[in-house]
Amino acid sequence: MSKYNTLWEYVQKSGKESFHLSFEEIQEIAGVSIDHSFLKYKKELTDYGYQVGKISMKEQTVCFHKVY
């Protein structure tokens, strides 16, 4: 179980085609702040039917897309 499992489950339960979450929202959902290790963990999300899209450092958002 990774530190982002709570976030992956949240994304999966959303059922949306694609959406953005702010770094702050991710911290509230996952209970941990987003850091450089997120790049390593993001591949786990495909097991939940989604993938991580654009990560904007300027806007501090992460885009999530449903995988078909």
DSSP file (Angstrom, degrees, kcal/mol; ACC not computed):
  #  RESIDUE AA STRUCTURE BP1 BP2  ACC     N-H-->O    O-->H-N    N-H-->O    O-->H-N    TCO  KAPPA ALPHA  PHI   PSI    X-CA   Y-CA   Z-CA
    1    1 A M              0   0    0      0, 0.0     2,-0.1     0, 0.0     0, 0.0   0.000 360.0 360.0 360.0 125.2    0.0    0.0    0.0
    2    2 A S    >   -     0   0    0      1,-0.1     3,-1.5    39,-0.1     4,-0.3  -0.447 360.0-107.8 -92.3 168.5    1.5    3.3   -1.1
    3    3 A K  T 3  S+     0   0    0      1,-0.3     3,-0.2    -2,-0.1     4,-0.2   0.638 118.5  53.8 -69.4 -12.5    1.0    6.7    0.6
    4    4 A Y  T 3> S+     0   0    0      1,-0.1     4,-2.5     2,-0.1     3,-0.4   0.331  72.6 105.0-103.6   7.1   -1.2    7.8   -2.3
    5    5 A N  H <> S+     0   0    0     -3,-1.5     4,-2.5     1,-0.2     5,-0.2   0.875  79.6  54.6 -55.3 -39.6   -3.7    4.8   -2.2
    6    6 A T  H  > S+     0   0    0     -4,-0.3     4,-1.9    -3,-0.2    -1,-0.2   0.901 110.0  47.1 -61.4 -40.4   -6.4    7.1   -0.6
    7    7 A L  H  > S+     0   0    0     -3,-0.4     4,-2.6     2,-0.2    -2,-0.2   0.919 110.4  51.6 -66.4 -44.3   -5.9    9.5   -3.5
    8    8 A W  H  X S+     0   0    0     -4,-2.5     4,-2.4     1,-0.2    -2,-0.2   0.905 110.6  48.7 -60.8 -41.4   -6.1    6.8   -6.1
    9    9 A E  H  X S+     0   0    0     -4,-2.5     4,-2.5     2,-0.2    -1,-0.2   0.891 110.3  51.5 -65.1 -39.3   -9.3    5.5   -4.6
   10   10 A Y  H  X S+     0   0    0     -4,-1.9     4,-1.2    -5,-0.2    -2,-0.2   0.930 110.7  48.0 -61.6 -46.3  -10.8    9.0   -4.5
   11   11 A V  H  X S+     0   0    0     -4,-2.6     4,-0.8     1,-0.2     3,-0.4   0.921 112.6  49.0 -61.3 -44.9   -9.9    9.5   -8.2
   12   12 A Q  H >< S+     0   0    0     -4,-2.4     3,-0.8     1,-0.2    -1,-0.2   0.915 109.9  50.7 -62.3 -44.1  -11.5    6.1   -9.1
   13   13 A K  H 3< S+     0   0    0     -4,-2.5    -1,-0.2     1,-0.2    -2,-0.2   0.708  95.4  72.5 -69.1 -19.6  -14.7    6.8   -7.2
   14   14 A S  H 3< S-     0   0    0     -4,-1.2    -1,-0.2    -3,-0.4    -2,-0.2   0.887  79.9-161.2 -62.5 -37.8  -15.1   10.2   -8.9
   15   15 A G    <<  +     0   0    0     -3,-0.8    -1,-0.1    -4,-0.8    -3,-0.1   0.485  37.8 142.3  70.4   1.6  -16.0    8.4  -12.2
   16   16 A K        -     0   0    0     -5,-0.3    -1,-0.2     1,-0.1     3,-0.2  -0.383  59.2-129.6 -75.9 153.3  -15.2   11.5  -14.1
   17   17 A E  S    S-     0   0    0      1,-0.3    49,-3.3    48,-0.1     2,-0.3   0.934  86.9 -19.0 -66.1 -47.6  -13.6   11.4  -17.6
   18   18 A S  E    S+A   65   0A   0     47,-0.2    -1,-0.3    32,-0.1     2,-0.3  -0.974  70.8 159.4-158.5 151.2  -11.0   14.0  -16.5
   19   19 A F  E     -A   64   0A   0     45,-1.9    45,-3.0    -2,-0.3     2,-0.3  -0.980  29.6-116.8-165.7 165.1  -10.6   16.6  -13.8
   20   20 A H  E     -A   63   0A   0     -2,-0.3     2,-0.4    43,-0.2    43,-0.2  -0.843  17.6-168.9-111.1 147.6   -8.0   18.6  -11.9
   21   21 A L  E     -A   62   0A   0     41,-2.2    41,-2.6    -2,-0.3     2,-0.1  -0.993  22.4-125.9-128.8 141.9   -7.1   18.7   -8.3
   22   22 A S  E  >  -A   61   0A   0     -2,-0.4     4,-2.5    39,-0.2    39,-0.3  -0.433  27.3-111.2 -78.6 160.5   -5.0   21.3   -6.6
   23   23 A F  H  > S+     0   0    0     37,-2.4     4,-2.2     1,-0.2    11,-0.3   0.880 121.5  53.9 -56.9 -37.4   -1.9   20.3   -4.6
   24   24 A E  H  > S+     0   0    0     36,-0.3     4,-2.1     2,-0.2    -1,-0.2   0.913 107.8  48.3 -65.4 -43.2   -3.8   21.4   -1.5
   25   25 A E  H  > S+     0   0    0      1,-0.2     4,-2.5     2,-0.2    -2,-0.2   0.900 110.1  52.7 -63.3 -40.2   -6.8   19.2   -2.3
   26   26 A I  H  X S+     0   0    0     -4,-2.5     4,-3.1     1,-0.2     6,-0.4   0.908 108.4  50.5 -61.6 -42.0   -4.5   16.3   -2.9
   27   27 A Q  H  X S+     0   0    0     -4,-2.2     4,-2.0     1,-0.2    -1,-0.2   0.904 111.1  48.5 -62.9 -40.9   -2.9   16.8    0.5
   28   28 A E  H  < S+     0   0    0     -4,-2.1    -2,-0.2     2,-0.2    -1,-0.2   0.901 117.9  40.9 -65.1 -40.8   -6.4   16.9    2.2
   29   29 A I  H  < S+     0   0    0     -4,-2.5    -2,-0.2     1,-0.2    -3,-0.2   0.943 124.8  33.8 -72.6 -49.5   -7.5   13.7    0.4
   30   30 A A  H  < S-     0   0    0     -4,-3.1   -24,-0.2     2,-0.3    -3,-0.2   0.718  96.7-130.5 -83.2 -22.5   -4.2   11.7    0.7
   31   31 A G  S  < S+     0   0    0     -4,-2.0     2,-0.3    -5,-0.4    -4,-0.1   0.524  82.0  81.5  81.1   4.2   -3.1   13.1    4.1
   32   32 A V  S    S-     0   0    0     -6,-0.4    -2,-0.3    -5,-0.1    -1,-0.2  -0.980  83.6-110.4-137.8 150.5    0.3   13.8    2.7
   33   33 A S        -     0   0    0     -2,-0.3     2,-0.3    -3,-0.1    -9,-0.1  -0.493  38.6-103.0 -79.7 152.4    1.7   16.6    0.6
   34   34 A I        +     0   0    0    -11,-0.3     2,-0.2    -2,-0.2    -1,-0.1  -0.559  53.0 163.1 -73.9 134.4    2.6   16.1   -3.0
   35   35 A D    >   -     0   0    0     -2,-0.3     3,-2.2    -3,-0.0     4,-0.3  -0.759  55.9 -74.0-140.1-173.7    6.4   15.8   -3.4
   36   36 A H  T >  S+     0   0    0      1,-0.3     3,-1.4    -2,-0.2     4,-0.4   0.789 122.3  67.8 -59.9 -28.4    8.9   14.6   -6.0
   37   37 A S  T >> S+     0   0    0      1,-0.3     4,-2.0     2,-0.2     3,-1.0   0.701  79.9  80.7 -65.7 -17.3    8.1   11.0   -5.2
   38   38 A F  H <> S+     0   0    0     -3,-2.2     4,-2.1     1,-0.3    -1,-0.3   0.855  84.7  60.6 -55.7 -34.7    4.6   11.5   -6.7
   39   39 A L  H <4 S+     0   0    0     -3,-1.4     4,-0.3    -4,-0.3    -1,-0.3   0.843 107.3  44.4 -62.8 -33.3    6.3   11.0  -10.1
   40   40 A K  H X4 S+     0   0    0     -3,-1.0     3,-0.6    -4,-0.4    -2,-0.2   0.883 117.1  44.6 -75.7 -40.5    7.3    7.5   -9.0
   41   41 A Y  H >< S+     0   0    0     -4,-2.0     3,-2.3     1,-0.2     4,-0.4   0.725  90.3  83.8 -77.6 -23.0    4.0    6.6   -7.5
   42   42 A K  G >< S+     0   0    0     -4,-2.1     3,-1.3     1,-0.3     4,-0.3   0.751  78.1  68.1 -59.7 -25.0    1.8    8.0  -10.3
   43   43 A K  G X  S+     0   0    0     -3,-0.6     3,-1.1    -4,-0.3     4,-0.3   0.746  87.1  69.4 -65.8 -21.5    2.1    4.8  -12.3
   44   44 A E  G X  S+     0   0    0     -3,-2.3     3,-1.6     1,-0.2     4,-0.3   0.773  82.5  74.1 -63.8 -25.7    0.1    3.0   -9.6
   45   45 A L  G X >S+     0   0    0     -3,-1.3     3,-2.0    -4,-0.4     5,-1.6   0.769  79.4  70.7 -63.6 -26.3   -3.0    4.9  -10.7
   46   46 A T  G X 5S+     0   0    0     -3,-1.1     3,-1.4    -4,-0.3    -1,-0.3   0.799  88.3  64.4 -62.7 -26.0   -3.4    2.9  -13.9
   47   47 A D  G < 5S+     0   0    0     -3,-1.6    -1,-0.3    -4,-0.3    -2,-0.2   0.688 102.5  50.1 -66.2 -17.3   -4.5    0.0  -11.7
   48   48 A Y  G < 5S-     0   0    0     -3,-2.0    -1,-0.3    -4,-0.3    -2,-0.2   0.312 125.4-101.4-103.5   5.2   -7.5    2.1  -10.8
   49   49 A G  T < 5S+     0   0    0     -3,-1.4    18,-2.9     1,-0.3     2,-0.3   0.625  90.9  90.9  86.9  14.7   -8.4    2.9  -14.4
   50   50 A Y  E   < -B   66   0A   0     -5,-1.6     2,-0.3    16,-0.3    -1,-0.3  -0.862  55.1-152.0-133.1 167.3   -6.9    6.4  -14.5
   51   51 A Q  E     -B   65   0A   0     14,-2.5    14,-2.7    -2,-0.3     2,-0.5  -0.975  26.3-109.1-137.7 156.9   -3.7    8.1  -15.4
   52   52 A V  E     -B   64   0A   0     -2,-0.3    12,-0.2   -10,-0.3     3,-0.1  -0.727  38.3-177.8 -83.8 127.6   -2.0   11.3  -14.3
   53   53 A G  E     -     0   0A   0     10,-3.9     2,-0.1    -2,-0.5    -1,-0.1   0.345  50.7  -4.0 -94.7-130.5   -2.0   13.9  -17.0
   54   54 A K  E     -     0   0A   0      8,-0.1     9,-2.4     1,-0.0     2,-0.6  -0.408  55.4-157.0 -69.6 135.2   -0.4   17.3  -16.8
   55   55 A I  E     -B   62   0A   0      7,-0.2     2,-0.7    -2,-0.1     7,-0.2  -0.962  11.5-159.5-110.2 113.1    1.2   18.4  -13.5
   56   56 A S  E  >> -B   61   0A   0      5,-2.6     5,-1.5    -2,-0.6     4,-1.1  -0.839  16.7-177.9-100.4 112.3    1.3   22.2  -13.4
   57   57 A M  T  45S+     0   0    0     -2,-0.7    -1,-0.2     3,-0.2     5,-0.0   0.837  86.4  54.3 -73.1 -32.5    3.8   23.6  -10.9
   58   58 A K  T  45S+     0   0    0      1,-0.2    -1,-0.2     3,-0.1    -2,-0.1   0.949 121.4  27.8 -66.0 -49.7    2.7   27.1  -11.8
   59   59 A E  T  45S-     0   0    0      2,-0.1    -1,-0.2   -37,-0.0    -2,-0.2   0.573 102.9-131.1 -88.2  -9.8   -0.9   26.5  -11.1
   60   60 A Q  T  <5 +     0   0    0     -4,-1.1   -37,-2.4     1,-0.2   -36,-0.3   0.945  62.2 128.2  55.8  53.7   -0.2   23.8   -8.5
   61   61 A T  E   < -AB  22  56A   0     -5,-1.5    -5,-2.6   -39,-0.3     2,-0.4  -0.932  48.4-149.9-133.9 158.3   -2.7   21.4  -10.0
   62   62 A V  E     -AB  21  55A   0    -41,-2.6   -41,-2.2    -2,-0.3     2,-0.4  -0.997  14.2-145.0-127.3 133.7   -2.7   17.8  -11.3
   63   63 A C  E     -A   20   0A   0     -9,-2.4   -10,-3.9    -2,-0.4     2,-0.4  -0.830  11.9-161.0 -99.8 136.8   -4.9   16.6  -14.1
   64   64 A F  E     -AB  19  52A   0    -45,-3.0   -45,-1.9    -2,-0.4     2,-0.4  -0.949   5.1-167.0-118.5 137.9   -6.3   13.0  -14.0
   65   65 A H  E     -AB  18  51A   0    -14,-2.7   -14,-2.5    -2,-0.4   -47,-0.2  -0.972  23.4-118.6-128.0 139.4   -7.7   11.2  -17.0
   66   66 A K  E     - B   0  50A   0    -49,-3.3     2,-0.4    -2,-0.4   -16,-0.3  -0.536  29.7-133.7 -70.7 138.2   -9.8    8.0  -17.3
   67   67 A V              0   0    0    -18,-2.9    -1,-0.0    -2,-0.2     0, 0.0  -0.783 360.0 360.0 -95.7 137.6   -8.0    5.2  -19.2
   68   68 A Y              0   0    0     -2,-0.4    -1,-0.1   -18,-0.0   -18,-0.0   0.409 360.0 360.0-106.9 360.0  -10.0    3.3  -21.8
